[in-house]
Amino acid sequence: MKGLTLGAVDYISKPIHLEEVLARIKIHLNLHCLTKQLQTQNDLLESIFNESADAIFLVSIETGLITDCNRRAVELFEADSKDELLNIEGQTLQEERFTPEELSSIWNEIDSQGLWSRELKYVTKKGKLFWGNLAAKQIQVAGQKMNLVRVTDITERKQREETLKLIVEGTTSTIGNAFMRSCVRYLAQILQARYAGITQCIDETQTKGRTLAFWTGETWGENFEYSLAGTPCETLVADKVSLYPKDVQTLFPHAPALVELNATSYLGISIVGSQHNSLGHLFVLDTKPMELNLNKELILKIFAARAGAELERLQAEEALQQSEVREREKSQALERTLNELKYTQAQLIQTEKMSSLGRIVAGVAHEINNPISFIYGNLTPARYYFQDLLKLIEIYQQSYPCPPSEIETLRQEIDLEFVLDDWSKMMNSMQVGAERIQQIVCSLRNFSRLDEQDLKDVDLHEGIDSTLMILNHRLRAEGDRPEIQVLKNYEHLPNVTCYANQLNQVFMNLLSNAIDALETQEPPRVIRISTSLVSRQNQQPTNNQQPITNSVVIRIADNGSGMSEEVKKKIFDPFFTTKPVGSGTGLGLAISHQIIVEKHNGQIRCISTLGKGTEFIVQIPVNLAALSCDLAILI
């Protein structure tokens, strides 16, 4: 039978020539060799097909169904057998199927270019997702066109790319508090942990920490302070990664936060600064066991290095801000000191001016008072002497009704009748003038009050009237300047214990300002001055100033143009003035404020509206000495 199969029967049953025998033997040897080569090629192709690291599919172009696949395809797609992957559409293994339009475009690209490739997400037969790189090429198999499809598992590469992307987003996108939040959120996402936190050491002994950001798995939790003792963070050393893969609650029974978070595992690292100093800690917690690999360790170190740089930046920024604050405070303190010195110097000059003015006024008043007193004192005797002379003349006229011509001529020349009639008028005029001069002298003495540097009981009305007397030349009408009316409404006031000369200075400043405010005002130009006594129950504290017991209130108002809110806020500031350069020092109201508030424990405030005038309200205690004693007892 074997001979029949091999064709040997021809050699037995038929006569054959030697050349034919040799030719047939050669043919059979060549056929055997070709068969062996074909078998070798088939074995090689089978080996390449099944031993490939990629999944390989043969897909019918006509039906679009898988006709064959290799062993790697069965493993990659977690099929129970090869048959499970045959006679199905390849895109049924994808997470998202192609639309008809996309599928048509793919076939056209394969036809035109012979190759098509794309990265896709696949789903295994057991529902597991993975990334694959699909490459399809058209080939000929047994005379038929087929698509050879190769699927390479690129899940790890995709994960590395995603991890790198998350690392970049988590470490470079923001700074400050936003970075801390971003850091823990991305760290938890990359390491697939439930919790992540970043803490900062808040004491020199590094036994206490405060969270800068804490990710709870869904959002950021509230930051909190805690003791490092008995916690996994206490065991961190330098830049070494510390892992407690399971039973972390058992290992650290004195860390209640681990119980609250239901933590099972811990992975952390110390945040080290550029000077190798510990700045804080970076950690993740999970509710399931955790494994450590090189990637996790590197990722944690990357985030820790970035967190350390950010913490140092924040510390440097805070130090710079504190330095700026200190320098600003120093600058402000220096500016205040300079202003105080300037104000004190100006105040001393002003005080010296007022003192000099007071001495001059007192001296002038004294020098005027002496001769005017002499004149006033001699008016009465002069009247008596004149009466005596008048009687003598009458007796002469009676005794000598016809006087000599010389006497008659002289009588007519001096107009004796006019002299006799005008003498009494002249004496009365001299008396009125002398009394007026005495009033002015008295006002000057009252205003200067050089003999009353200490607390004295004085009549405030007298001080106001004395000031008005001195300013009378600015109040009366002169030339084209109309009169300024002064309307006084004085209530009965007790004598007030105060520094009289200082209060007179306040009255002078307020009344002078009122007159200045009326310089360009059309008539009527009016200054209203009123005084009143205020009892304790009617007091109201103003602008953090102490309420005053049994006080007097002086109101000085004008109907001038008023002032704006902006100006009103600054009127008591030293050197602030709205007058032209050279017309005012800006110290009048500042000194007045100091005299009323600091010297007399009183209050001074301003009410003003543009176009409606200005009113200053001064309130001082009736008995400053008693109030000072009460305050001393309270202190």
Sequence and secondary structure as in RCSB ss.txt:
>XXXX:A:sequence
MKGLTLGAVDYISKPIHLEEVLARIKIHLNLHCLTKQLQTQNDLLESIFNESADAIFLVSIETGLITDCNRRAVE
LFEADSKDELLNIEGQTLQEERFTPEELSSIWNEIDSQGLWSRELKYVTKKGKLFWGNLAAKQIQVAGQKMNLVR
VTDITERKQREETLKLIVEGTTSTIGNAFMRSCVRYLAQILQARYAGITQCIDETQTKGRTLAFWTGETWGENFE
YSLAGTPCETLVADKVSLYPKDVQTLFPHAPALVELNATSYLGISIVGSQHNSLGHLFVLDTKPMELNLNKELIL
KIFAARAGAELERLQAEEALQQSEVREREKSQALERTLNELKYTQAQLIQTEKMSSLGRIVAGVAHEINNPISFI
YGNLTPARYYFQDLLKLIEIYQQSYPCPPSEIETLRQEIDLEFVLDDWSKMMNSMQVGAERIQQIVCSLRNFSRL
DEQDLKDVDLHEGIDSTLMILNHRLRAEGDRPEIQVLKNYEHLPNVTCYANQLNQVFMNLLSNAIDALETQEPPR
VIRISTSLVSRQNQQPTNNQQPITNSVVIRIADNGSGMSEEVKKKIFDPFFTTKPVGSGTGLGLAISHQIIVEKH
NGQIRCISTLGKGTEFIVQIPVNLAALSCDLAILI
>XXXX:A:secstr
 HHHHHTTHHHHHS   HHHHHHHHHHHHHHHHHHHHHHHHHHHHHHHHHH SSEEEEEETTT BEEEE HHHHH
HTT SSGGGGTTSBGGGGBSS   HHHHHHHHHHHHHHSEEEEEEEEE TTS EEEEEEEEEEEEETTEEEEEEE
EEE HHHHHHHHHHHHHHHHHHS  HHHHHHHHHHHHHHHHT SEEEEEEE STTS EEEEEEEE SSSB    E
EE TTSGGGG  TT EEEE S HHHH TT HHHHHTT  EEEEEEEE TTS EEEEEEEEESS     HHHHHHH
HHHHHHHHHHHHHHHHHHHHHHHHHHHHHHHHHHHHHHHHHHHHHHHHHHHHHHHHHHHHHHHHHHHHHHHHHHH
HHHHHHHHHHHHHHHHHHHHHHHH SS  HHHHHHHHHHTHHHHHHHHHHHHHHHHHHHHHHHHHHHHHHHHH T
T  S EEE HHHHHHHHHHHTHHHHS BTTB  EEEEEEE     EEE HHHHHHHHHHHHHHHHHHTTT  S E
EEEEEEEEE GGG    TT    SSEEEEEEEE S    HHHHTTTTSTT   S TTT  S HHHHHHIIIIIIT
S EEEEEEETTTEEEEEEEEESBHHHHHHHHHHH 
